[in-house]
């Protein structure tokens, strides 16, 4: 892998971190995770304006959201594998650099193509979270590891919640391009912290990078999400939609066949066949779906004009500030989830978290919509996400040998990313397919929002069902090696 070697010794040299300062390492890695999650939601307050500011249609403007999640879904296992092979700190630095470059491209954009390109580059930073967990595993003392993983998992929600008010306030009082300038500056600052604090792990794996597997996964995800995103425009029964969905299925089957036979696969699918890993990953898809549905629905309801019949007519700043506590709730749930895992087990904890998510979407579907209702639903779903996300790594790492935890964690991160990517595509398609015109702008109907909430509610039921299929204890053949 010559491109990493060309970066020079600066990236390869380990930074010195005293074993007496694990909290500093945790803080920097969590800051990196927050930056990765930030890019998912900074664009949410701009969604109603995207067709106008990018001179495109609402359906095409959805690509500015979906491109980030699609790139993130593809990069997670790739970044994990590259980190194992060439150094986790090195790939963490590259990921943050991609985030800064992508943000700069968005800041210089005023049309759809460069904006989508920049957003895709931002999505490459989503590999930061599984890499950060792997670095924690290599560097932290055992007594700090479980709590650190819970906090790192929560950064996905914290960063997402921070992105809403930051983007809203900047967009309301300054040009929307400033949002991406600020993110680029924060990414560079975080990059400097990583270079100063995070050491390069001596733990490396051998083998060659699976270029065929990486390309196959990217193509399969693209073939799946393009027709979902365009379903409102093309129609679910159109030949193009059906052809792409069939192609996606074929690509996934071919990719899986190749991964099972590759000497150094991108994703070790044999690990995923273990019941505790398999059903945890399926539950992760459903929980990821539920998480991003709440990122898309409340902001648009709150900012829609009252002339729509349901809109609350709030400003972007008001909306962001009302939704921001959701991120704090996720962070606060990390220690609570850790105690629940110790007392009840990770399996029951994940069931509880998924149940809370479903309750939040049931609140969204109540009549009529109000500020109190939407704010309460956001807090309830955020609580469920915080509990669920902290329990997933415990289930995964409790079912695989220590030598395989990196591969298993990357696969679980991919499953969550597929859930969020699919949620973005499905929810955007539902909202774009049922609209009402107010003045010169189109807004989703109240029925569209309730339909999107109902889909996320079903996803929470699916998460509960999959989690209940997780064995209470791994079979003897699957017991982790200590």
C-alpha positions in Angstrom: 0.0 0.0 0.0 2.4 2.7 -1.3 0.2 5.7 -0.8 0.5 5.5 3.0 4.2 5.1 2.9 4.5 8.2 0.8 3.0 10.2 3.7 6.4 10.1 5.3 7.7 9.3 8.8 5.6 12.0 10.5 2.5 9.8 10.4 4.3 6.6 11.1 6.2 7.8 14.2 4.3 7.1 17.4 3.3 10.0 19.6 4.3 9.7 23.3 1.4 9.3 25.6 2.0 8.5 29.2 0.2 5.4 30.6 -0.8 7.7 33.5 -2.9 9.8 31.0 -5.5 7.5 29.5 -8.2 10.1 30.0 -6.4 12.4 27.5 -6.2 9.7 24.9 -9.9 8.9 25.4 -10.8 12.6 25.1 -9.0 13.0 21.8 -10.4 9.9 20.3 -13.9 10.8 21.4 -13.4 14.3 19.9 -12.4 12.6 16.6 -15.6 10.5 16.8 -17.7 13.6 17.4 -16.2 15.2 14.3 -17.0 12.1 12.3 -20.6 12.1 13.5 -20.9 15.9 13.1 -21.0 15.7 9.3 -24.1 13.6 9.3 -26.4 16.3 10.7 -24.8 19.7 9.9 -26.7 19.6 6.6 -30.1 18.8 8.2 -31.2 22.4 8.9 -30.3 23.2 5.3 -32.5 20.4 3.7 -35.5 22.6 3.0 -33.2 25.1 1.3 -31.1 22.7 -0.7 -33.1 22.7 -3.9 -32.9 26.5 -4.0 -29.3 27.1 -2.9 -28.0 24.2 -5.2 -30.4 25.0 -8.1 -31.8 21.5 -8.3 -34.8 19.4 -7.5 -35.8 18.1 -4.0 -35.1 14.5 -5.2 -31.7 15.3 -6.5 -30.9 17.5 -3.5 -31.3 14.4 -1.3 -27.9 13.2 -2.6 -26.2 15.9 -0.5 -27.4 13.8 2.5 -27.2 10.3 1.1 -23.6 10.7 -0.4 -22.1 11.1 3.1 -23.8 8.0 4.5 -23.0 5.9 1.5 -19.3 6.8 1.6 -19.4 6.1 5.4 -20.9 2.7 4.9 -18.3 1.7 2.4 -15.3 3.1 4.3 -15.8 1.6 7.7 -14.5 -2.0 7.0 -11.9 -0.5 4.6 -10.5 1.8 7.2 -10.5 -0.9 9.8 -8.6 -3.2 7.6 -6.1 -0.6 6.5 -5.6 0.4 10.1 -4.8 -3.2 11.1 -2.3 -3.4 8.2 -0.6 0.0 8.1 -1.3 1.6 11.4 -4.5 2.8 13.1 -3.1 6.3 13.9 -2.1 6.8 10.3 -5.5 5.9 8.9 -7.1 8.1 11.6 -5.0 11.0 10.4 -6.0 10.3 6.8 -9.7 10.2 7.7 -9.6 13.6 9.4 -7.7 15.0 6.5 -10.5 13.8 4.1 -13.0 15.4 6.4 -11.2 18.7 6.2 -10.8 18.6 2.5 -14.4 17.6 1.9 -15.6 20.4 4.1 -13.5 22.9 2.1 -15.0 21.6 -1.1 -18.5 22.1 0.3 -17.6 25.6 1.4 -16.6 26.4 -2.1 -19.7 24.9 -3.7 -22.9 26.4 -5.0 -24.2 23.5 -7.2 -25.1 19.9 -6.6 -22.1 18.0 -8.1 -19.3 19.7 -6.1 -21.5 19.7 -3.0 -22.1 15.9 -3.3 -18.4 15.3 -3.9 -17.5 17.2 -0.8 -20.1 15.4 1.2 -18.8 12.1 0.0 -15.3 13.1 1.1 -16.7 14.0 4.5 -18.3 10.6 4.7 -14.8 9.0 4.5 -14.3 10.2 8.1 -16.9 7.6 9.4 -14.1 5.1 9.7 -12.9 7.1 12.6 -15.2 5.5 15.2 -14.2 1.8 14.6 -10.6 2.8 14.4 -10.9 4.7 17.6 -12.4 1.7 19.4 -9.5 -0.4 18.1 -6.9 2.1 19.3 -8.6 2.1 22.7 -8.3 -1.7 22.8 -4.6 -1.5 22.0 -3.7 1.3 24.3 -6.0 1.5 27.4 -5.7 -0.6 30.6 -8.4 -3.2 30.8 -10.3 -1.4 33.6 -10.8 1.6 31.4 -11.8 -0.2 28.2 -15.5 -1.0 28.7 -16.4 2.5 29.8 -14.3 4.1 27.1 -16.1 2.0 24.4 -19.5 3.2 25.7 -18.5 6.8 25.5 -16.9 6.3 22.0 -20.2 4.7 20.8 -22.1 7.7 22.2 -20.1 10.2 20.2 -22.1 9.2 17.2 -25.1 10.7 18.8 -23.3 13.6 20.5 -21.7 14.8 17.2 -25.0 14.4 15.4 -26.8 16.5 18.0 -24.1 19.2 18.1 -24.3 19.5 14.3 -27.9 20.7 14.4 -27.6 23.8 16.5 -24.2 24.7 15.2 -25.4 24.5 11.6 -28.6 26.3 12.4 -27.1 29.2 14.2 -24.4 29.8 11.6 -26.8 29.4 8.7 -29.3 31.9 10.2 -26.8 34.6 11.0 -24.2 34.1 8.3 -23.9 32.6 4.8 -24.5 28.8 4.8 -21.0 28.2 3.4 -19.6 29.3 6.7 -20.9 26.0 8.2 -18.4 24.0 6.2 -15.6 26.5 6.8 -16.1 26.0 10.6 -16.2 22.2 10.2 -12.9 22.3 8.1 -11.2 24.3 10.8 -12.4 22.0 13.6 -11.2 19.0 11.6 -7.8 20.5 11.3 -7.7 21.3 15.0 -8.7 17.7 15.8 -6.1 16.4 13.4 -3.4 18.4 15.3 -4.6 16.9 18.6 -4.4 13.4 17.2 -0.8 14.0 16.0 0.1 15.3 19.4 -1.6 12.7 21.6 -2.5 9.4 19.9 0.3 6.8 19.7 0.8 4.4 16.8 -0.1 0.9 17.8 2.5 -1.8 17.4 -0.3 -4.3 16.7 -0.4 -5.0 13.0 -1.9 -7.7 10.8 -0.3 -9.2 7.7 -1.7 -10.0 4.3 -2.7 -7.8 1.4 -5.5 -5.4 1.0 -8.7 -6.8 -0.6 -9.2 -4.3 -3.4 -11.8 -6.5 -5.2 -13.8 -6.8 -2.0 -13.7 -3.1 -1.3 -14.9 -2.3 -4.9 -17.6 -4.9 -4.8 -19.0 -3.6 -1.5 -19.1 0.0 -2.7 -20.9 -1.0 -6.0 -23.4 -3.2 -4.1 -24.3 -0.4 -1.7 -24.6 2.1 -4.5 -26.9 -0.2 -6.5 -29.0 -0.6 -3.4 -29.3 3.1 -2.4 -29.7 4.8 -5.8 -33.1 3.2 -6.6 -34.3 3.8 -3.0 -33.3 7.5 -3.2 -34.9 7.9 -6.6 -38.0 5.8 -6.0 -40.2 8.8 -5.6 -39.1 10.1 -9.1 -38.7 6.7 -10.9 -41.4 4.7 -9.1 -40.9 1.4 -7.4 -42.2 -0.6 -10.3 -40.0 1.2 -12.9 -37.6 -1.1 -14.9 -34.6 1.0 -13.8 -35.5 0.7 -10.1 -36.1 -3.1 -10.3 -32.9 -3.6 -12.4 -30.7 -1.8 -9.9 -32.2 -3.6 -6.9 -31.7 -7.0 -8.7 -28.1 -5.9 -9.5 -27.6 -5.0 -5.9 -28.7 -8.4 -4.8 -26.4 -10.1 -7.3 -23.5 -7.9 -6.3 -24.0 -8.6 -2.6 -24.2 -12.4 -3.3 -21.1 -12.3 -5.5 -19.3 -10.2 -2.9 -20.2 -12.6 -0.2 -19.0 -15.6 -2.3 -15.7 -13.9 -2.9 -15.2 -12.9 0.7 -15.7 -16.4 1.9 -13.0 -17.6 -0.5 -10.5 -14.7 -0.3 -7.2 -15.4 1.6 -7.3 -11.9 3.2 -11.0 -10.8 3.0 -12.1 -7.2 3.5 -14.8 -8.6 6.0 -14.5 -11.9 7.7 -18.0 -13.3 7.0 -17.3 -16.5 8.9 -17.4 -14.5 12.1 -20.7 -13.0 11.1 -22.3 -16.4 10.9 -22.0 -16.9 14.6 -25.5 -16.4 16.0 -24.6 -13.8 18.6 -22.7 -11.7 16.0 -25.3 -12.3 13.2 -28.4 -11.2 15.2 -26.5 -8.4 16.9 -25.5 -7.0 13.5 -29.1 -7.3 12.1 -30.3 -5.5 15.2 -27.7 -2.9 14.6 -29.1 -2.2 11.1 -32.5 -1.6 12.5 -31.2 0.6 15.4 -29.2 2.7 12.9 -32.3 3.1 10.8 -34.2 4.4 13.8 -31.5 6.8 14.8 -31.3 8.7 11.5 -35.0 8.8 11.1 -35.1 11.1 14.1 -32.4 13.2 12.6 -34.5 13.9 9.5 -38.1 14.2 10.8 -38.1 16.7 13.7 -36.0 19.5 12.1 -38.3 19.6 9.0 -41.5 19.6 11.1 -40.2 22.4 13.3 -39.0 24.6 10.5 -41.9 24.1 8.1 -44.1 27.2 7.8 -47.4 27.2 9.6 -49.2 27.5 6.2 -48.5 23.8 5.7 -51.1 23.0 8.3 -48.6 21.2 10.6 -45.4 23.2 10.5 -44.3 25.0 13.7 -42.6 27.9 11.9 -39.4 27.9 14.0 -36.1 29.3 12.9 -33.1 27.1 12.3 -31.5 28.3 15.6 -34.6 27.6 17.6 -34.9 24.1 16.1 -31.2 23.3 16.7 -31.3 24.4 20.3 -34.5 22.4 21.0 -33.0 19.2 19.5 -29.4 19.6 20.9 -30.2 18.0 24.3 -30.7 14.7 22.5 -26.9 14.5 22.2 -26.3 15.1 25.8 -28.9 12.5 26.7 -26.9 9.9 24.6 -23.7 10.8 26.4 -25.5 10.6 29.8 -26.8 7.2 28.9 -23.4 5.7 28.5 -22.7 5.0 32.2 -26.3 4.0 32.7 -26.1 1.5 29.9 -22.8 0.2 31.4 -24.6 -0.5 34.7 -27.5 -2.1 32.9 -25.1 -4.4 31.0 -23.5 -5.4 34.3 -26.8 -6.0 36.0 -29.1 -7.4 33.2 -26.7 -8.3 30.4 -26.0 -6.7 27.0 -28.8 -8.6 25.3 -31.6 -7.3 27.6 -30.1 -3.8 27.6 -30.3 -3.7 23.8 -33.9 -4.9 23.9 -34.7 -2.1 26.4 -33.0 0.5 24.2 -34.9 -0.6 21.1 -38.1 -0.5 23.0 -37.5 3.1 24.1 -36.7 4.0 20.4 -40.1 2.6 19.4 -41.8 4.6 22.1 -40.3 7.8 20.8 -41.6 7.2 17.3 -45.1 6.4 18.7 -45.0 9.9 20.2 -44.1 11.4 16.8 -47.2 9.8 15.3 -49.6 11.3 17.9 -52.0 14.1 16.9 -51.5 17.0 16.7 -47.8 17.8 16.3 -46.5 20.4 18.8 -43.1 21.6 20.0 -43.5 19.7 23.3 -44.4 16.5 21.4 -41.5 16.6 18.9 -39.0 17.6 21.6 -40.1 14.8 23.9 -39.9 12.3 21.0 -36.4 13.4 20.2 -35.3 12.9 23.9 -37.0 9.5 24.1 -35.4 8.2 20.9 -32.0 9.7 21.9 -32.2 7.8 25.2 -32.9 4.6 23.4 -30.1 5.1 21.0 -27.6 5.9 23.8 -28.6 2.6 25.6 -28.6 0.5 22.4 -25.3 1.8 20.9 -23.4 1.2 24.2 -24.6 -2.4 24.4 -23.7 -3.5 20.9 -19.9 -3.7 21.3 -20.3 -5.7 24.4 -22.4 -8.3 22.6 -20.0 -8.5 19.7 -16.7 -8.7 21.6 -18.3 -11.2 24.0 -18.8 -13.7 21.2 -15.4 -13.6 19.3 -11.8 -14.4 20.2 -9.7 -11.5 21.1 -7.7 -11.8 17.9 -10.8 -11.3 15.9 -12.4 -8.3 17.7 -11.2 -5.7 15.2 -12.8 -7.5 12.2 -16.0 -8.1 14.2 -16.2 -4.5 15.3 -15.7 -3.2 11.8 -18.5 -5.4 10.5 -20.8 -4.1 13.2 -19.9 -0.5 12.4 -20.8 -1.3 8.7 -24.1 -2.7 9.7 -25.0 0.4 11.7 -23.9 2.6 8.8 -26.0 0.6 6.4 -28.9 1.2 8.7 -28.4 5.0 8.7 -27.7 5.1 5.0 -30.9 3.1 4.2 -32.9 5.3 6.6 -31.6 8.5 4.9 -32.6 7.1 1.5 -36.0 5.7 2.5 -37.0 8.7 4.7 -35.9 11.2 2.0 -37.8 9.3 -0.6 -41.0 9.2 1.5 -40.8 12.9 2.3 -39.9 13.9 -1.3 -42.7 11.7 -2.7 -45.6 13.3 -0.7 -45.4 17.1 -0.9 -47.5 20.3 -0.6 -46.6 23.6 -2.2 -46.4 26.8 -0.1 -45.5 29.8 -2.1 -42.7 28.7 -4.4 -41.4 26.0 -2.1 -42.4 22.3 -1.7 -42.7 20.7 1.8 -43.5 17.2 2.8 -47.1 16.6 3.9 -48.1 15.6 7.4 -48.9 12.2 6.1 -45.3 11.8 4.8 -43.9 12.5 8.2 -46.2 10.0 9.9 -45.4 7.4 7.3 -41.7 8.0 7.8 -42.2 7.7 11.6 -44.2 4.5 11.1 -41.4 2.9 9.1 -38.9 3.8 11.9 -41.3 2.3 14.5 -41.3 -0.9 12.5 -37.5 -0.8 12.5 -37.5 -0.6 16.3 -39.7 -3.7 16.4 -37.3 -5.5 14.1 -34.4 -4.6 16.4 -36.2 -6.1 19.4 -37.0 -9.3 17.4 -33.4 -9.7 16.2 -32.0 -9.1 19.7 -34.3 -11.7 21.2 -32.8 -14.2 18.7 -29.3 -13.5 20.2 -28.3 -16.5 22.3 -28.3 -15.8 26.0 -24.8 -17.3 26.2 -22.5 -18.0 23.3 -22.1 -21.7 22.6 -18.9 -23.3 23.9 -17.4 -23.1 20.4 -17.9 -19.4 20.4 -16.5 -18.6 23.8 -14.0 -15.7 23.6 -10.4 -16.4 24.2 -8.9 -14.4 27.1 
